[in-house]
Amino acid sequence: MYENVILVEASDGEQAWIKARTHAKASMVKDDSLTLNGEPAVEALVGIRKIIEVSNRWPLSQSGDRPVYGTEITYSQFEVKDERALSKLANGQETLIRCLE
């Protein structure tokens, strides 16, 4: 599975959910030739995992100014078993993780 991350502009969290869902539904395309790693695949909107407010660097307003170079757009929080698993994750190798957020 893939997770797509998009940027929406909204006045509050509720409006952000609505805009994100509208965008996701509009971007779905039925394509019978779609494959993933050589296997037939289906594009589907399963849900929206999270909405976060962007976080600008100081001296910009954390959320009032438009995103610029260095703005934190998204983040994820994972749990790994040990340092070896952490190293594998950081180096793009396969390892087990627990997605917390």
GIRAQUI-V919977 format. One record per backbone hydrogen bond with DSSP energy under -0.5 kcal/mol. CO is the residue of the C=O (numbers start at 0). NH is the residue of the N-H. If there is no record, write none. Layout:
co:nh
CO:NH
CO:NH
This chain:
co:nh
3:5
5:7
7:9
11:15
12:16
13:17
14:18
15:19
16:20
17:21
18:22
19:23
20:24
21:25
22:26
23:27
24:27
28:30
30:33
33:40
35:38
38:35
41:43
43:45
46:48
53:55
54:71
56:59
60:64
61:55
67:70
70:72
71:54
75:77
76:99
76:100
78:97
81:85
82:86
83:87
84:88
85:89
86:90
87:92
88:91
96:98
97:78
97:99
